[in-house]
Amino acid sequence: MNSVIFYTAREHIAAPLRGKMRLRVAEISDLDDLKAMYSKVVKNMNESGLDIWNDVYPCSFLEEDIQTGCLYILCDEKCFAGAFSLKDENKGAGEVTWNLSGRKPVYIEKLAVAAEYRGRGCGSVLLDEAVRLAGKTGHDVLRLFVDVSNGMAVRLYEKYGFRKAAGIWHEMIDEHRFLDEAGYELALT
């Protein structure tokens, strides 16, 4: 049975988001709506000059995340406000030098805020929930990778308290394309 967490937005959330929001584990019936939300995010990124996500990533990986129970959705009565995945491993983990070694990390992936909720504090709410879930499952550090050209995301993570790891992961997307991703981490204990 999937757990549903009711979340009452805190003071740092703008007025349109105050009130009941809920975080829940994504279900297979959410897949089409999730793909639509992520597709809009990709479109907005591309229109802003960020060629990071595309038709393949992240949409082609959502079903697997749903099936493994690691994809979470923040929603209100109308639609999805954002989503993220939490995973025990990340293929880039060995490509950077982490500041917090000897820990039990969990990796946040595919963090996205729906276009209509941008600028309203949803990114911070999603991070709050990722921190809460990670701590609840016995992890003591939250890690992520972000493309260095994604200034808005980098600012969000740094403002939240994430510290940058040493080095850059040059993730190969295809034979002609690489992403330069910085690792960030946040101690939970």
GIURDA-V139869 format. One record per backbone hydrogen bond with DSSP energy under -1.0 kcal/mol. NH is the residue of the N-H (numbers start at 1). CO is the residue of the C=O. E is the energy in kcal/mol with one decimal. If there is no record, write none. Layout:
nh: {NH:NH}
co: {CO:CO}
e: {E:E}
This chain:
nh: {5:7:9:13:14:17:18:21:22:23:24:25:26:30:31:34:35:36:37:38:39:40:41:42:43:44:45:46:47:48:49:50:52:54:60:61:62:65:66:67:68:69:70:72:73:74:75:76:81:82:83:84:85:86:87:93:95:97:106:107:108:109:112:114:117:118:120:125:126:127:128:129:130:131:132:133:134:135:136:137:138:139:140:141:142:143:144:146:148:150:151:154:155:156:157:158:159:160:162:163:165:166:169:171:171:173:174:177:179:181:182:184:185:186:188}
co: {23:21:19:10:120:14:15:7:75:5:73:3:71:27:28:30:31:32:33:34:35:36:37:38:39:40:41:42:43:44:46:45:50:57:56:58:59:61:62:63:64:66:65:84:24:82:22:79:74:74:112:72:109:70:107:90:92:166:141:87:143:85:83:81:114:115:117:121:122:123:124:125:126:127:128:129:130:131:132:133:135:134:104:104:186:106:184:182:180:147:149:150:151:152:153:154:155:156:157:185:183:97:181:169:179:177:177:174:171:169:146:144:163:142:140}
e: {-2.8:-3.5:-1.9:-1.9:-1.2:-2.2:-1.3:-2.7:-2.7:-2.5:-2.3:-1.1:-3.2:-2.3:-1.4:-2.8:-2.7:-2.1:-2.4:-3.0:-2.5:-1.8:-2.0:-2.8:-2.4:-2.6:-2.5:-2.8:-2.5:-1.3:-1.5:-3.0:-1.1:-2.8:-2.9:-2.1:-1.1:-1.7:-2.4:-2.6:-1.8:-1.2:-2.1:-3.3:-3.0:-2.7:-2.7:-2.0:-3.2:-1.5:-2.1:-1.8:-2.9:-2.0:-2.7:-2.1:-2.2:-2.9:-1.8:-3.8:-2.9:-2.4:-2.5:-2.3:-2.3:-1.1:-1.3:-1.9:-2.9:-2.1:-2.7:-2.4:-2.3:-2.6:-2.3:-2.8:-2.6:-2.4:-2.0:-1.4:-1.4:-2.2:-2.1:-1.0:-2.6:-2.9:-2.2:-2.1:-2.8:-2.1:-1.7:-2.4:-2.5:-1.9:-2.6:-2.6:-2.7:-1.9:-2.5:-3.1:-3.1:-2.3:-3.1:-1.4:-2.2:-2.6:-1.5:-1.1:-2.6:-3.0:-2.8:-2.7:-2.2:-2.2:-2.7}
